[in-house]
């Protein structure tokens, strides 16, 4: 199913010409970059491979999930696994987030892939949460081909948007003046290692499937804005939403948590790899109630971040990171214990997904970066191609968006879908950048976000697709 919406009015380019930074970012929305991208495609060597073409994947045809579902019986089963995805030799690797050419000097704490598998006997759902900046839809599609033939829409790979991990998108390698990347920051060796670890983590979870019970809960976290704030305005989604699975003896299998904040607590001066507060949160939950903890970010764009002074020292930031993660973990544990006092929820699982298309209107940066081989993306006839999905897990719903939704976008979409609680996953199966309302493109306050957005059409088309999926699921 392909969903499209009508074109919106163009952008007011002059709104961002108030500073050098604004001029540079507004320049990316000039149509001339589309022509430059086409020229680059013509002059590049026909035999030259982009990094995405150099990945050595395990190969299609894994039937473990398909075989498991063929033999499945009615009733909820669940399992979880985690696997270390820290680069074996991280020194000198390009770090994702902040400035280009920021290289790694060591490891503060490990990065993980955390997998949750659930099935009601008819429909499976696999959620893989990664302590990474994001994965492009191209990589996700290749992973799906490795893991299943029949249930590709049931595989969800989501990144926390961690700014202290390796560059897995390509934008933070060599650049001109810090603003024009010309060489990808992706390490093909690491991506091959990562793919192997993700596949192994999923298969480990599938092998551990067991009868389970479902619990759901939500509550407000950080109502006083001690830990998280919005640098642009006061709009913040402060709900902490939890889906928890335990076995028939009451032992925890997995706890899935969703909140919203950029994992950039350590800031750009830090050059050691870390899972940031997300890792601390999951680790705390795992120690307190057992099982595997998975943290996923929601409406973190434009611009939700840690409420700590920009000039704080790295040591101060490390303490804040640990405290924030543990505070989130404590809140999640309280919600889980409260939810377990109620009868288990209905275990039905439903999956709905569709393709979305959008022109890179008002931002041709994507087309140029793809033409240079810096990033891997999917396009067709000049349109950006991605996917949205909508899942039901008992009474809860999970709305999945392929980028970083601003609170204004995320909260509006949640109003239009059913479910209790309503989880919102950003950076799900793709990373297109900031998903912001069209009016942000006329506001100098959002010059940064609009320069790294697929355009003013994106949020509207994604919202329309989600609404239709929600109606289809019902």
C-alpha positions, 0 to 999 in steps of 0.5 A: 500500500502506497500513501501520498498527500498533496503538495504543501506550499514552498518554504520561505528561504529568507526566514533563515538568512539572519546568520552565517549558520542560517545562510548555510542551512538555508542554502541546502534548500536551494533547488540547485543541489538537486542538479548537483546531485544528478551531475555527481551521479553522472561523473562518478565511476560506474564501477564504484561501490558505495559502502552499502554495497560492500556489506557482507550479509549472511544471505537470505533464506533464514527460516527460523522465525518462519519455522517457529510460527508454522509450529506455533500454538495459540497463546502468548509467547515471549523471549528476549536477548541482548548482545554486545555491539561495541566495536572490537577496536573502536579507537580512531572510529568516527563518532556519530552526532555533533561535529564531523571527524570526531574520533573515538579514544576508548569505551566508557560503557558497552553498546548493546543490541536488545531483542524482544520477541513476542507472538500470540500464536498467529502474528509475531513481532520482533523489536531490536533496540540498538544503542546507535545513532540510527540505521538507514532503511537500506540496511534494515531491508537487508537485515529483514531478508536475512531473518525472514521471508514471510514476516518482514513487516513484523521485524522492527529495528529501532535506534536510541539515537545515541550520540556516543556510538560509531557513525552508522549513517555516514554523515560524520566522516571527512567534510569540508569546513565541517558542513559538507561531508564528502567521505562517509564515516561508516566503517564497513568492517563494523557494519558487517560485525553489527549485522552478524551480531543483530542476526545472532541476537534475534536468533538467540531470542527466538530460541528462548520463546516461552509462554508469557503474560503481558502487563502495560502501564504509563506514568509521568516522568520528570514533571518538574523538568529536572532531567529533560527539557525542550531547548526550543519551546515548552512542549514535551511528551513526559509520559513514560510508557511500559510494556512488560512480559513475565513468564508463568512463574512471574519472572521477568522476561523483558521490559520495554520502555519508551520516553523521549530525550536525545542521548547526548548527555555527555556532549561533544567533548566526550570521545569515549563510546557509551550507551548514554542514559539509555544504557543506564536505564536498561541496566538498572531495570535488569538488576532490579527486576531481571529480564532484558530492558529495552529503551526506545525514544519517542518525540525527541526532535526539535529539541529534547535534550538533557537539562544540563548546562552546555558548559558542564565538564565531562565528569559532571555530565557523566554523573548526570547521565548515570543519575538520569538513567537510574531515575528513568529506571526507577520510574519504570520499575515502579510502573511494572510493579504496579501493573503486575498487581492487575490481571494480565492484559489480552495478548493479541498481536497485530501488525500493519505497515506501509511504504511512504514517499516524499519529495526532498522538497526544500532540502536537497542535502539528502540527494547530494549525500546519496550521490556522493556515497556518504549515506545510503538511502532509498529513492525512486524517481527523485522521491525519498522512500521509507516505511511507517508501521503500527502495531497492537500488543494487547491494549497497547499500541506502538506507532513507528516513525522513520526519523526524529519527530518533534513533540508537536508532530508526535503528540498530534499523531498519538491523538489520532491512534487507538491504544492504552498506553500509546507508545511512539517509536522514533528512528524506527526502521529508518532515519530520515532526520527531523520530522517537523511541522511545515510551519517550522520551515518558516521559523528561524528558531528551527533552522537547524532542524529544518535543514536536516529534515526531508522537507515540509511534506514529510510529517503530513504524509507520515501522519496520513499513513499512520492514520490509515494504518490505524484504521486498517488495523481496527 
